[in-house]
């Protein structure tokens, strides 16, 4: 059992957050142990062929034999909804000794797999090289396996947070924690996580608690380290609705034509939106969105209109036909 002792200051600083990187890492557990995630079998079947050119041994090695994840790859969010690039910047700044320690801890008591063996080499250079390789690989994986689905995933996560906030307002922390998962217990200022391999207690010490909903988590997942600030990823509500089919007849062809990032942008642009909001919904930087919007604008697939200091983008009539299909015939 892992427990968090939370004082008054910790409860006052209990917050929710959405973590694109955390969701990415949880999805790797789905690839590694599909039997634990029956709701995501369709997603797994869809993305595995697209990952054929990725370094699957290295991706798989990031999940330990007990499905533990290295703490440095699940950093505690400092904002409500950081972008993936912001979280990867935190990962890139991880000291080599922390990378080495966390990888060994995630695989303990077993040795590191061959794909991660350079993390135990002498000196920092091999570890820093591995760190750069991991960040680049995770970004490619995100663009291939998750970016297309991220707007829908985010809506599910935001709906979960709204529900939890209502429980907190109506019944306080006891009601909030009681509804998160059966493995969680709250008594005498201690939040306990049952059925865990780890056995340690974490003192909140005024650092607050971060609660991270996830569509891919199948049970609560705290950090491995007893020194890490209190944080808990938990299964979000509404995950069963995530993979309901969309009325999108040309999805496969359109993605093949434009690529997943631009296809996702066009789906979002059924309503006028600024670059910053598009970046927030996709979990990427505004500059990354701007690059795609320039191409979509040049090809007549989006229109622009100024609203004060903002530029609003919306998909064009041509893009409407590509995304939604031709209008029904009359008569």
Secondary structure, DSSP 8 states (H G I E B T S, - for coil): -EEEE--HHHHHT-EEE--HHHHHHHHHHHHH-GGG-GGGHHHHHHHHHHTTTS-HHHHHHTB-TTS-B-GGGS---SSSS--HHHHHHHHHT--HHHHHHHHHHHHTTS---GGGGGGGSSSSHHHHHHHHHHHHHHHHHIIIIIHHHHHHHHHHHHHHHHHHHHHHHHHHHHHHHHTT-TTEEEETTEEEE-S-S--EEEE-TT---EEEEESS-SS-EE-S-TTS--EEEEE-TTGGGTT---S-TTHHHHHHHH-HHHHHHHHHTTS-EEHHHHHHHHTS-HHHHHHHHHHHHHTTSEEEEEETTEEEEEE-HHHHHHHH-S-----
